Amino acid sequence: MRIPNKTIIEHLRKQYPAGTKVVLIRMEDPQAPPEGTIGEVLAVDDLGSLIMRWENGSGLNVVYGEDLVRKVAAGGE
């Protein structure tokens, strides 16, 4: 796992403020929501992980440098 520096953390917090909707592209975890699941960012932690609330009820975080999500455009995917 790559640990981002403070500049990257600040950038991530601006890019993914609380309430940002994302769609899951890839997550290497047996407990991961299915690809294509929509989630809402609750926060970005000090390691750059996105703290999530997924539409399927999962709370699994998006790990910086490992998992991949894409912002959902306002009004849909």
C-alpha positions in Angstrom: 0.0 0.0 0.0 1.3 3.4 -0.9 1.0 6.1 1.7 0.2 9.5 0.2 1.9 12.7 1.5 -0.1 15.7 3.0 -0.4 17.4 -0.4 -2.0 14.4 -2.0 -4.4 14.0 1.1 -5.4 17.7 0.7 -6.0 17.1 -3.0 -8.1 14.0 -2.4 -10.2 15.9 0.2 -10.9 18.7 -2.3 -11.7 16.1 -5.1 -13.9 13.9 -2.9 -15.8 16.1 -0.4 -18.4 14.5 1.8 -21.5 13.7 -0.3 -19.6 13.0 -3.5 -21.1 10.1 -5.4 -18.8 7.5 -6.9 -19.2 4.2 -8.8 -16.9 1.3 -8.0 -14.7 0.2 -10.8 -12.3 -2.2 -9.0 -11.8 -3.4 -5.4 -9.6 -6.4 -4.6 -11.4 -7.6 -1.5 -13.6 -10.6 -1.0 -16.1 -8.4 0.9 -16.2 -5.7 -1.8 -19.4 -4.5 -3.2 -20.1 -5.6 -6.8 -18.4 -3.5 -9.5 -20.8 -0.8 -10.6 -22.1 -0.2 -7.1 -22.8 3.5 -6.3 -21.6 4.9 -3.1 -21.3 8.2 -1.2 -18.1 9.5 0.2 -18.4 10.3 3.9 -14.8 11.6 4.4 -11.2 11.1 3.4 -9.0 9.7 6.2 -5.3 10.5 6.9 -4.1 7.6 4.7 -6.1 8.8 1.7 -8.8 6.2 2.0 -12.3 7.2 1.0 -14.7 6.5 3.9 -17.8 5.1 2.2 -21.5 4.3 2.4 -22.4 2.0 -0.5 -25.9 1.7 -1.8 -25.9 -2.0 -1.0 -25.3 -1.3 2.7 -21.5 -2.0 2.7 -19.2 0.4 4.5 -15.9 -0.9 3.0 -13.5 1.9 2.4 -11.8 2.7 -0.9 -8.1 2.3 -0.3 -5.7 4.8 -1.9 -3.5 3.3 -4.6 -5.3 0.0 -4.5 -9.0 0.4 -5.3 -10.6 2.4 -8.2 -13.7 4.5 -8.3 -15.0 7.1 -10.6 -17.1 10.2 -9.7 -20.8 10.0 -10.8 -21.8 13.0 -12.8 -24.7 15.0 -11.3 -27.9 13.4 -12.4 -26.6 9.9 -13.0 -23.6 7.9 -14.1 
